């Protein structure tokens, strides 16, 4: 597999990944809507040890609805959302699909927090089977760093 690369708009922060993602998701939670400008957030999950980051993103730490401490990493210069990480799952990093140099590699495997989706998000939900729309367990939510 070729290396996966990406970074922020101004290229002050860049990354590369040597392995396939462990999973991928579209998250409709209200926090992701804030980060994505109203849309759901599309992310791919990797083992942190497989990701090499050049540059220093700024982190904003917060508590999720589940009570986990979660960091949202972004470029301080251009504002591009890049990564999320959770203290509960510190061995993983969630990479925002919009920061990938080739976002076409994104293949959503599940939708999460769909109960928070806005009515106009409807067309985006069709990418994943309907069985994935049900509320999900806390364990799965933690896996996606919520």
N, C-alpha and C positions, 0 to 999 in steps of 0.2 A: 504494500500500500504506500502511495506517495505521502509525504509529510503534509499535514494539515497546517495551514498558516493563517494568520490574521493579525488584527491590531486595530488601533483607533484611527479616526479620520485623518488626523494630522501626522500619524505614524510615529509619534513620540513613544508609544508603547506598541510592541509587537510580540507575537508569540508563535511557537511552533509545537506541534504534537506529533509524536512518533507512533501512536497506537490508534486503533478504532475507538469511538466513543463506547462507553458502557451502556448508555441509554440516551434517549432524547425525549423532550416533552414540550408541549405548549401549555403555558400556565396562564390562567384567567384571573388569578387573585388580584385584589385591588392594588396591592403594592406593585405588582408587575405592570399593571395598567398605568400607574404613575410613571414608572421607569420607561415604559415603551410609548409614552405620549398618548395613552388611551387604548392602544391595541394590546392583545395578550403578548406575553414574552415567549419567544422561542429559544430554547437552550439545548445544548448537548453536554452530557456529563462525561467527565474523564477522571481517571486517577490523577491526582495532583502531581505525582512523581513522573508522569508522562508528558507534562507540559513545561516548556521552557519559556520564561517571560523575560523580555528585554525592556527596560524602562521601569518606572515605578508608578503604578496606578494609585489613585487616592481611594481610601476605603471609607464607607459610611456604614457603621454598625448599628443594628436595631434588633428589637425582639420581634419574632414572628408571632402570628396568632397562636401557634403551638407552643410558644415560650422559648424557642431556640434563638440563640444569638446568631444573627446572619449579617455578613458583610456584603455590600454591593460595591464593587470596584469599578471605577470609571477614570477616564483621562481628565486630569485637572485643566489641561489646556483647551481641549475641544469638546469635552463633555460626553464623549462616546461611552455608553454602558458596555462593559467588557466581561466581567466575571461576577459570580456569587460564590460564597463559601459559608459553611456553617460550622460552629464549634462542635456541634453534635456529630458531624461527619467530616472531620478535618482532613481526611485522606482523599476527598473528592473536590473537584472544582467544576462549576457549571459555567459554560462559556456561552455568551449571547450570540446567537446565530448571525445577527447583523454585523458582528465584528469579524466574521470569517472572511478571508479573501475569496473563497468560493462558497457562498451560502447555499448553493444548490445541493450540497452533500447532505443537508438536513432532511431527515426522514422521520417525522414525528412518530413515536411509538405509543404515546399516550397523551391525553389531555387531563390536566389537573385543575382543581378549584373551579370547575365549570359552573358551579352554582353562583359564582361571582361574575360570570360573563355578562356583558352588556347585550341588549337585544340586537344590536347591529353587528355583533360578533358572529352571527349565525353562519355566514358563508365560510368562515375560517374553520369551523368545527368539522366540516365534511372530509377533511384529510385523514381522519382516524376513525376506525370502526366505532359504531354507536355504543358497543359494550364498554368502551373506555370512558364514557361520559359520566358514569355513576360516581358518587362521592367515593373517595379512596381512603384507605387506612392511614393512620398517623405514620406508620413505618414508610410507606411510599412517599408521603409528603416530606418526611425527613430526608429521604434519599435525594429528593430534588431541592434540598437546602432551604426548605420553607420554615 
